[in-house]
Amino acid sequence: MQTAVQKKPSNGITSDLVLVPGVLEIGRAGQNHICLDSPSISHYHAKIVTYFHESYLIDLSSEEGTFLNGKRVIKHSLKPGDIIQLGEYSFKVRSPSEWYFTDPARPATDRASR
């Protein structure tokens, strides 16, 4: 699975989360695709399911809850620009094309070749 999460300082700055086809599991357990080390995060907190052009954020009965744009959700569709909040972590949802063409870590020659 191709997942791009840009790690940033935990000072309120949002990390980027790129939606790609498949299932992305998020939680404190090491088996998750994104492992968040915090007592406010359940071992298996939430997952994002993406197929075709649709993505869904699904809370996995977490104790602290899963929030989308400031509202607690159990299951909700996602779109670029949405903010997912899990405990003290937040992620801004981005489309794969937006990340690919704007990621400063990717060499410009690589970006231009697509």
N, C-alpha and C positions, 0 to 999 in steps of 0.2 A: 504494500500500500504506500502511496506517495502522500506524505503529509508534511506540510511546511508550517512549523511553529517557530517564530522568531522569539528567542529568549531575550527579555529586557529586564531591567532592574525592577524589583518589587516596590516601586515608589508610586503606585497608582497609574503607571503607564501601561497601556493595553498592549498585549502581545497579538501578533497577527496569526490568524488561523485560516488556512486555505482549504476550501471544500473540494474534495476529489472523490470519485466513485468508491464506494465501499463502506465499511464500518470503522469508526474511530472511537475507541473506548478511552474514557478519561476517569482517573481516580487515583487513590493513594497506593494501591497494590502494584507491584512491579510488572505484572502481566499486562497492564494497560498500555495503549499506544502513547498516551500522554500521562506520565506519572507525576502527580503533584504532592509534594511532601509537606502536608499540613494536617493538624488534627481537625480542621474544619472541613476536610475533604473525606468523603466516605471511601472505603476500599474500592468499590465499584460505584462511582458517583453518577456518571451520565454517559451517554453515547450519542454520536452523530451518525446517522445513516444517510448516505447519499447514493441515489441511483438515478440514471438518466440525468435530468436537469433539476431534480428535487432533492432538498436536504432537510432532515428533521433532527431536532435536538430532543432527546428523550431522557428524562430524569429516571434513575434506577432506584427509586425509593430512598434517596439520600436523606440523611437527618437534617442537614443544613439547607437543603433545597438547591434548585438550579434556577437561575434567573436569566431572562432574556430582555434586554432593553429596560431593566429595572423592575420587571414583573416576574413573579414566581410562575414557572411553567412545569407541566408534567410531560407534555409533548407539544412541539410547535415547529412550524416550518421556518427555515432560515433563508436569509438573503444577504448578499454583500452589504456591509455597513452595520449589520446587527452586532450588538455587544452581548456576549455570553459572560455571566459572572458565576463563578464557583468559589465560595469562600472569599478569600482575599485576592484570588486570581481573576483576571478578566481577559477576554479574547475578542478581537475585532474580526468578524468574518469577512474574508476577501475571496474573490473569484480567482481560479487558477491563472487566467490570462492577466488579470491585474497584478498578481504577484510576480508572474514570469517577466512581465515587461517593466516592472517598477522596482524590483529587488536590487538594491545597490550592491549587494554581495555577489550578484551574478555578473560575470564580465560582460561589458557592453558588446563585444564581438559575438558572444554566445546569444545575447538577447536579440541582436540584429539578424542573426542567421535564421530565425524562425519565421 
